[in-house]
Amino acid sequence: MADRYQDAIEKAKQRFEEILRGQLERVERIKSQSGAVDYTKLDKIVIGICGGDGIGPIITAAARKVLEELLAGDIRAGRIELRDIEGLTIENRAAHGKAIPDDVMDELYKCHVILKGPTTTPRAGDPWPNIESANVAMRKALDLYANVRPVRVPDKGIDWTFFRENTEGSYAVGSQGIHVTDDLAVDFTVTTTQGTERIARLAFEYARRNGKKRVSIVTKANVIKTTDGKFLNICEEIAKEYPEIVTDEWYIDIMTAKLVDEKRRTDFQVFILPNLYGDIITDEAAEFQGGVGTAGSANIGDRYAMFEAIHGSAPRMVAEGRAKYADPCSMLRATVMMLSHIGKQAESDRLARALDYCMFEDKALVITGRDTGATCEQFTEYVMKNL
């Protein structure tokens, strides 16, 4: 048996060594980083706008229109530039055989923050080549280590903010798994000290600044003992620096249940999670707010930041001719977060209040995704009238 599989094992060992070396080099890059950008000290902030795929260009255009209104003075004065970046479509990415073509990546590097529409990720059975997710590639290339997703439903007492580690976990080398033989495939989960420390500290700092009294660490450390165990232990060490905040730990399976428990869910405030669990549970959480079409997402790094809708490109809506009825609220919520991130808090608050009013209070126009409701353009105009 040993002889039968020896060649396959040797090839797998070689591939594993390459992956380990790449991750160790990434750790060294994290150690050498110099700190976060102060946007107030920039002469000009460049906001890159990427439409993406499917309904992406439609909802991104809506967000751009709102930005032009809210930032009109800064744009005229040259303090802010809205820069359209083409080429992040699945067709162009497939043609280049890369998650993000080099020329598109070069343009992204020239921006300070990016507002991005949803992009299509190829999967088995698709007509597209097996290229990495553009989201994952962008997060890694720009080192956007924190995925921050707020969910608010005031009338249900829900005010949650999720801090999902964005560059490690099960997604760190998601396209680099090994088919050892026809019968055995292996993927990898990555946890580093530096990567975990920075997401934990960001979450606790957010909690302290915003008067949050509880931070919940969510893992599966009882089963995934090495990587999830390391993540949990480091978060608990960071928690000791914030004695005024109650810290508790939960397993991901029971946490998904507790979010639907009306007696317990209002107790939660801030969450810290590894990559995969954060991806799944934030979609569940968004349903309380009205679905993934209503929730925005921030991807934060020290040098760059990217803001996006949390849902996909909705190819079915496009195929059925319903793209113009796409809900822009997720992109507009992402825009709220982006404005706050670059120091435009007053403008961020204006948009947040307008969205709350239009989505939860007045409801003069409702998005249904079909001709029974408003179009994306109509709803965007409705929001703008209430800024």
N, C-alpha and C positions, 0 to 999 in steps of 0.2 A: 504493500500500500504506500509506504514512504517513497519508494522509487517512482510510483505512478504519479504522485502529486508534487514531486520535488521541483520540477521546472515551474509549475504554477505558483508554488510557494515562494520561490526565489524571485520571480517577477513581482509578486505582491509585496515582498519585503523591499525591493528596490523602489517601488512606487510609494510605499509607506515612508521610506527614508526621505524621498523628495518632499512629501507633504510635511513631515516633521521639520525639515530644514526651513521650508517656507514659513511655517508658523513661528519658529524660533526667530527668524529674521524679522517677522512682524512684531514680536515682543520687543525686540531691540529698537524698532522704529517708534513704538509707543513710548518707551523710556526716554527717547531723545526729544519728544515734542515739547514745545515751549509755552503752551498756554493758549487760552481762548482769545479770539479777535474782539476788540472793543469797537463796535460799529459806530459809536458816537464820535470816534476820532478819524473816521474815514472821510476823505473829501467827497467821494461818490460811492454809493452802494449799487452794485450791479446785480439785478434780479434776473436770472435766467429763467425763461418760460418754455417748457417742453410739453407739447400737446399729447404725445404718446399715441396709443392705438385705440381703435373702437370709438367709444363715446368720449375718450380722452380729449381730443381737440375741441369738442363742443363745450364740455364743462370747464376746461381750462380757459377758453375764450371768455366765458362768463366771469371767471375770477379775474382775468386781465382787465376786463371792463370796469369791475368794481375798484381795482387798484388804480386805474387811470383817474377815477373820480376821487378817491380818498387821498391820493398822493399827487394830485395835479400841480400843486405849488412846488413841491420838491422836484418833480419831473421837469417843469418849466425852468427851474433854477439850475438844473444839471446836477442836483445832489443825489438823485436816484435815476437809474436807467432801467427800463424794462427791455430786456434783450431776448428776442425770440431765437430759440435754438432748434434747428431742424435736424432730422435724421435719426430720431430715437423711435422710429417705427419698426415693427417686426419685419417688414419687407426689406428695409435698409440693413437692419441688423443681420438678417438671414443672408443677404447678398454678400456681406462682409465676413460672415461666419464668426461674428463676435457679439457678445452681450451688449457692448457699447463700442461702435467703431472708433478708431483712433482720432479722427478729425472731430467727432462729436465730443469725445472725452476732452480734447484740447480746449474746446469752447466752454465746457463745464468748468474746467480749471480756472478760467478767466472770470468766473462769477463769484460773488460772495454767498449768495443764497439762490436756491433753485425752487421754482414752483413747477411740479411735475404731474402730468396726467397719468392715468393708469397705463401700463404697458403689458402686452401679451407675453406670457412665458410658455415656450413650447413644452408639450408633454407627449407621452406615448400616444400614437395615432394621429397626431397633428401632421400637416404637410410640411412643417418647418424643421430645420436641422436642430439637433440637440445642443442648443447654446444655453449658457447660464442665464438666469433671470437678470434683466437689466437693473431691477431694484437692488438685488444682492450685489451685483457688480459695482453699482454706484456707491453703495454703502461701504464696500471694501476699499474702492479706489480713493474715496474722499474721507475715509475713516469716520464715517457717521455712526458712532458707536452707540448712540442712545435713540431709541424709537419711543417717542412720547405720544401717548394717545389719551386725551381726556374724554370722558363720557359724563354728561350732565342731564338729569331728568328731575327738575326741581320739585314737581308735584309728587314724585315718588321718593324724594329724599336721597336721590342718587347723585353723588358728586365724586367721581372716581378719576384718578390719573394713573395710568400704567407706564412704567419705565421698563421697556423691553430691551435687553441687551441685543445689539443689532449686528455685530460682526463676528460672533463666535457661535458656540452651541452647535446644534445640528446643521446649521446653514453655512458654517464657516468654510467648509470645503465640500459643499453640497453637490457640485458637479464633478468631483474628483474621487468618487468611490471606486472600488475595485471589483470587477467581475473575476474572481479568483479562478473559477471554473464555470461551466455552463450551469452547474447546480448551486453555486455559492457566490453571493454578492455581499460586499461589506462596505458600509459607509462609516463616517467618523463624526464624533462630537468633540469639540474643543473648548476647554475652559482655561483661561490664563489668570494669574494674579492681577496683572495690570488691567486687563479688560474688565474684570469683575469689580475691582476697586473703584474704577472711574464711574461705572453705571450706578453703583451703590451710593457713592458720594453725591452724585448728581441728584438722585432721588431724595436723599436725606436733606440736602441743601434746599431743594424745592419745598419739601415739607416744612422745614424751619422758616423759610422766607414767607410762606403762605399760611402759616399758622395751623398746619395740619398736625394732628396729634397721634396719628397711627400710620405705621408703615408695615405692610405685610410682604414677607418674602415667600415666593411660590416656586417650589421645585418638585422633583420626585426623588429626593435624596435617599429615601428608604430603599429604593431599588437601583437607581443610577448612582451608585455610591461614590464613585471616583470624581466625575466631573460635576454632577449636581451637588455632591457633598462638598466639594471645594467651593462652589458658588455660594452655598448656604453658609459655610463657615466664614468666608470672607465678609459677606454681608453682615453677619452677626458681629464681627469684629468692628466694622465701620459703625454699626449701630451704637456701640459703646461711647462713641464721640458725641452722641446726641441723646443724652439722658432724659431730656424733657419729652421725647417722643416714645410712645409705646411701640415696641417691635414684636411682631409675632411671625410664626412660620406656618405654612400650609403646604399640603401636597396638591398638585395640580388637579387631580381627579376630584377631590372633595371641594376644592375652590370653585370649580365649574358648577358644582351643585349649590354651593352657598350663595353664588351670585343670583340664583333664582329663588332663594329663600327670603321671603318678604320680611321675616323677623330678624335676619342677620345681615342682609346685604347693605343696609344703611350704616352699619358699623364701619365699613371699609372706606379708606380714603386714598392711600397711595400704595401702589404695588411695585415690587421689583421682581422681574422674571427673566430666565434665560430665553433665548431667541424663539425656539419652536413653541413653547408654551405661551409666550406673549403674543405670538401671531394668532394662535387659535382663540385664546380667551378674550382678546380685544374684539374679535368679530362677534363673539357671543355677547359681550358687554354692549356693543353698538346696537344690538337689537332692541335693547330697552329704550334707546333714544330715537328709534324709528328705522333702524337697519343700517347696514354698512354704508348706504348712500348718504347718511347724515353725519358721518364721523370723519374728522380730519386727522392727520398724522404728521408729527415733526420728526425729522431724522437729524440729530444734532451731533456735530463734532467740534473740535477746537478751532479749526480753520474754515470749515464749510458747514452749511446746513441745507437740508432739502425738505420740502413740505409737499404733501401729496394726499390724495384720497386714499382710504384704506381698502376700497373695493377694486375689482378687476375691470377690464376693458369692455365687458359686456358685449361680446360678439353676437350673442343671440338678439339683443336689442337692435343692433345694426342690421343683421340679416332679416329681421322682421319689419324693418323700416320704422322703428320706434326711437331712433337715436335722438331725435329732436326733443323727445320727452324725458331725456335723462335728467336726473336730479343733480343740481349743482351744489347741494348743501355740503357734501363732503369736501369738495374743493374750496368752498367758501369758509368752512371751518378751518381748513388747513391755512387759508389766507389770514384768518384771525391770529393763528399761532405765529405765522411768519412776520406779521406786522409787529407783534409784541417782541419777537426775537430781535428785530433790527432797531428796537427802541421807539417804535411808533405806537405807544400804548394807547394814546387817545383815539387814534384811528382804529386800532384793534378793538377797543371797547365799543366804538360806534357800530362796527360791523357785527360784533357779538350780540349787542342789544337788538339790532335789526333782525338778525337771524332768529333769536329767541322769540321776538314778537311775531314774525311771519310764520315760524314753524309751530309754536306752542300756544300763542294767544289769539291773534286776529284770525289767522287761517283763511283770509279772503281768497287766496289761491292755494291749491294743493297739488303736489306732484304725485302722480300715480304710476308713472312710467308708460302710460298709454294715453290715448286721446280722450280718456275720461277725466284727465287732469290738465294742468298747465304745461306748456312747453318749458324747456330750460330757459329760453330767452325771456318768456313772460314772467317766470318766477324771479329771474335775476332783476328785471325791471322793478318788480314788486319790492324786492329787498332794497334796491337803490333808492326807491321813493321813501323808504323808512329809515334811511341812514341817520 
